[in-house]
């Protein structure tokens, strides 16, 4: 009898471990079910060409986006047509966050943000002397002297917070991951590759609004920047870029630029709205239920095992 009980105990333990290993998969399924419920509950997704979502683990907020496409430039550009944000409690209950109507985005405000993005583009790819602190001692990085960045950008955390005043949080969080930086301790000492053969006339650029979404939450601008002729004989040469603004809970933020392919949608999961979900995520989150049942079973088996000794 003791041998049988011992076998049961080890079987329960093995089952518990296996469920714990598979918990992330169950969580992913529950997120898909949550997206399915949000999509079915809102008319915003009826004519969506694609549906994408992202989950903010820190704030437990699930954002679901209606995506459409524009035939502008050399290839179509996907843009965020609308968004629904939901806070998910620990027990799986979904609470829809309040929506706010987009405020007007003035041409001057958009141009100022585009100018800042151009400045960052210059800083990242061509010349970062404007954000270096020459009053401090440099470090020697493989024979190259590098000065720390000014206080506003001096650490990855500070730089990210600065970027959040310009970009959506999602782009800001990934910005430093997608560029070349030099970190010493927690201090930033360099940013960007500095490998370009020419620069642009960053101050004298043309701005043209080419699209506004029906609900006014998305604006797309064409930005024309002339080459700087100081380095090469490129008189009259220019390049066109696109900058997209999306109205977020923090106000207007850049959600797309083709300068360095900053794109809010790069980091999203895609959801197929034709998929069906039979279970409500608020009642079917097995990632909590299964470990609980197995833990109780395991505890009971263990008690029986000890009593049988």
C-alpha positions in Angstrom: 0.0 0.0 0.0 2.8 2.4 0.9 4.4 1.7 -2.5 1.2 2.6 -4.3 0.9 5.9 -2.3 4.5 6.7 -3.0 3.9 6.3 -6.8 0.8 8.5 -6.5 2.9 11.2 -4.8 5.6 11.2 -7.4 3.0 11.2 -10.2 1.2 14.3 -8.7 4.6 16.0 -8.3 5.5 15.3 -11.9 2.1 16.6 -13.1 2.5 19.8 -11.0 5.9 20.5 -12.5 4.7 19.9 -16.0 1.8 22.3 -15.5 4.1 25.0 -14.1 6.3 24.6 -17.2 3.3 25.0 -19.5 1.7 28.0 -17.6 3.1 30.6 -20.1 1.4 28.8 -22.9 -1.9 28.8 -21.1 -1.4 32.6 -20.3 -0.9 33.3 -24.0 -4.1 31.4 -24.8 -6.0 33.5 -22.3 -4.6 36.7 -23.9 -5.9 35.5 -27.3 -9.3 34.9 -25.7 -9.3 38.3 -24.2 -8.5 39.9 -27.5 -11.3 37.9 -29.1 -13.8 39.1 -26.6 -12.7 42.8 -27.0 -12.9 42.5 -30.8 -16.4 40.9 -30.7 -17.6 43.6 -28.2 -16.5 46.7 -30.2 -17.6 48.0 -33.5 -14.2 49.6 -34.0 -12.9 46.3 -35.4 -15.6 45.6 -37.9 -13.7 46.9 -40.9 -10.2 46.4 -39.6 -7.8 45.0 -42.2 -5.6 43.6 -39.4 -5.8 43.4 -35.6 -2.8 43.7 -33.4 -2.3 43.8 -29.7 0.3 44.3 -27.0 0.2 43.6 -23.3 1.8 46.0 -20.7 2.7 43.5 -18.0 3.8 46.3 -15.5 0.4 48.0 -15.6 -1.7 44.9 -16.6 -3.1 46.8 -19.6 -4.0 45.0 -22.9 -4.2 47.3 -25.9 -6.0 46.1 -29.0 -5.5 48.0 -32.3 -7.5 48.2 -35.5 -5.0 48.4 -38.3 -5.6 49.7 -41.9 -3.4 50.3 -44.8 -2.5 53.4 -47.0 -1.1 53.2 -50.5 1.3 56.1 -50.2 4.9 56.2 -51.4 6.7 53.1 -52.8 4.8 50.6 -50.6 1.6 50.5 -48.4 1.9 51.9 -44.9 0.0 50.2 -42.1 -1.5 52.7 -39.6 -3.4 52.5 -36.3 -7.0 53.4 -37.1 -8.4 52.9 -33.6 -7.6 51.4 -30.2 -9.3 49.8 -27.2 -7.4 49.6 -23.9 -8.4 47.1 -21.1 -7.0 46.6 -17.6 -7.0 43.0 -16.6 -7.2 42.1 -12.9 -5.4 39.2 -11.3 -8.6 37.1 -11.4 -8.9 37.7 -15.2 -11.7 40.3 -15.0 -11.4 42.9 -17.8 -12.2 46.6 -17.1 -12.4 48.8 -20.2 -10.4 52.0 -19.7 -12.2 55.3 -20.6 -11.7 56.7 -24.1 -10.9 60.3 -24.8 -11.6 62.2 -28.1 -8.4 63.2 -29.9 -7.4 66.8 -29.4 -6.5 68.8 -32.5 -3.0 68.4 -33.8 -1.8 71.7 -35.1 0.6 71.9 -38.1 3.1 73.8 -35.9 3.0 71.2 -33.2 3.5 68.4 -35.7 6.4 70.3 -37.3 8.1 70.9 -34.0 7.9 67.2 -33.1 9.2 66.3 -36.6 12.1 68.7 -36.1 13.0 67.0 -32.8 12.9 63.6 -34.5 15.2 64.9 -37.3 17.6 66.2 -34.5 17.6 62.7 -32.9 18.2 61.2 -36.4 21.2 63.5 -36.8 22.4 62.7 -33.2 22.0 58.9 -33.7 23.5 58.5 -37.2 25.8 61.5 -37.9 26.9 63.7 -35.0 26.2 63.5 -31.3 28.4 66.4 -30.1 25.2 68.4 -29.2 24.3 65.9 -26.4 27.9 65.3 -25.0 29.0 66.8 -21.7 32.5 68.1 -22.4 32.8 69.4 -18.8 33.3 65.8 -17.5 36.1 63.3 -18.0 35.8 61.0 -21.0 36.4 57.2 -20.9 38.8 55.4 -23.2 36.9 53.0 -25.4 39.4 50.9 -27.4 41.6 53.9 -28.0 38.7 56.3 -28.6 37.9 59.1 -26.1 34.1 59.2 -25.4 32.4 61.9 -23.3 29.3 61.2 -21.2 26.0 62.5 -22.5 24.3 65.6 -21.0 22.3 65.0 -17.8 18.9 64.8 -19.6 20.2 61.7 -21.6 22.9 60.5 -19.1 21.4 57.1 -18.3 19.3 54.7 -20.4 16.4 55.3 -18.0 16.6 59.1 -18.4 17.0 58.9 -22.2 14.0 56.6 -22.4 11.9 59.0 -20.4 12.9 61.8 -22.7 12.0 59.7 -25.7 8.5 59.1 -24.2 7.8 62.8 -24.6 8.2 62.3 -28.4 7.4 58.7 -29.2 4.7 56.3 -28.1 5.9 54.4 -25.0 6.5 51.2 -27.1 8.9 52.9 -29.5 10.6 54.8 -26.7 11.2 51.5 -24.8 12.9 49.9 -27.8 14.8 52.9 -29.2 18.0 52.3 -27.3 17.9 48.6 -28.0 17.8 49.3 -31.8 20.8 51.7 -31.9 24.5 51.6 -31.1 25.2 52.9 -27.6 28.2 52.9 -25.2 27.4 52.3 -21.6 29.9 52.6 -18.7 28.4 51.6 -15.4 24.9 53.1 -15.9 26.1 56.2 -17.8 25.6 56.7 -21.5 28.8 57.8 -23.3 28.0 57.4 -26.9 25.0 56.8 -29.2 24.8 56.0 -32.9 27.0 54.5 -35.6 28.4 57.7 -37.4 28.9 55.8 -40.7 27.0 58.0 -43.1 28.7 59.6 -46.1 26.5 62.7 -46.2 24.1 64.7 -44.0 20.9 66.7 -44.4 19.8 70.2 -44.0 17.9 69.5 -40.9 16.4 72.9 -40.3 15.0 73.7 -43.7 12.7 70.8 -44.4 9.3 70.7 -46.1 6.3 69.3 -44.3 3.0 68.2 -45.9 0.1 66.4 -44.3 -1.0 63.6 -46.5 -3.6 61.8 -44.5 -5.9 62.0 -41.4 -7.9 59.1 -40.2 -11.7 59.3 -40.0 -11.7 59.6 -36.2 -8.9 62.1 -36.2 -6.6 59.9 -34.1 -3.9 59.4 -36.8 -2.1 61.9 -38.9 0.5 61.1 -41.6 3.0 63.7 -42.9 5.5 63.6 -45.8 8.8 65.2 -44.8 11.2 66.4 -47.6 14.8 66.9 -46.5 17.5 68.3 -48.8 21.0 66.8 -48.7 23.8 69.0 -47.3 26.0 69.9 -50.2 29.0 70.7 -48.0 30.2 67.1 -48.3 29.1 66.1 -51.8 28.0 67.8 -54.9 24.4 66.8 -54.5 22.7 70.1 -55.4 18.9 69.7 -55.6 19.0 66.2 -54.2 16.5 65.3 -51.5 14.8 62.5 -49.8 11.2 61.9 -48.7 10.3 60.4 -45.3 7.0 59.8 -43.5 6.1 60.5 -39.9 2.8 59.2 -38.4 1.2 60.6 -35.2 -1.2 58.6 -33.0 -3.2 60.0 -30.2 -2.4 58.1 -27.0 -3.4 58.3 -23.4 -0.4 60.6 -23.0 -1.3 62.9 -25.9 0.0 63.0 -29.5 3.1 60.8 -30.0 5.0 59.7 -33.0 4.0 56.1 -33.8 5.8 55.7 -37.2 8.8 57.3 -38.9 10.7 56.0 -41.9 13.9 57.8 -40.8 15.2 54.7 -38.9 12.0 52.6 -39.3 10.7 53.5 -35.8 7.4 51.7 -36.0 4.9 51.1 -33.2 3.6 48.0 -34.9 6.9 46.2 -35.1 6.5 45.0 -31.5 2.9 43.9 -31.6 1.3 40.5 -31.7 -1.1 39.8 -34.6 -4.6 38.5 -34.0 -6.8 36.7 -36.6 -10.3 38.2 -36.1 -11.8 35.2 -38.0 -10.7 33.0 -35.1 -13.4 32.0 -32.6 -13.0 31.6 -28.9 -15.5 29.5 -27.0 -14.4 30.5 -23.5 -14.5 33.7 -21.6 -11.0 34.7 -20.5 -12.4 35.9 -17.1 -13.5 32.3 -16.3 -11.1 30.1 -18.3 -7.7 31.1 -17.1 -6.5 27.6 -16.4 -3.0 28.8 -15.6 -4.2 29.5 -12.0 -6.8 26.7 -11.7 -4.7 23.7 -12.7 -1.7 24.4 -10.4 -4.2 25.0 -7.5 -6.0 21.7 -8.0 -2.8 19.8 -8.4 -1.3 21.5 -5.3 -4.2 20.4 -3.2 -4.1 16.9 -4.6 -0.3 16.7 -4.0 -0.7 17.9 -0.4 -3.4 15.4 0.3 -1.4 12.6 -1.2 1.6 13.6 0.8 -0.4 13.6 4.1 -1.7 10.1 3.3 1.8 9.0 2.5 3.1 10.2 5.9 0.2 8.6 7.8 0.8 5.3 6.0 4.4 5.1 7.2 
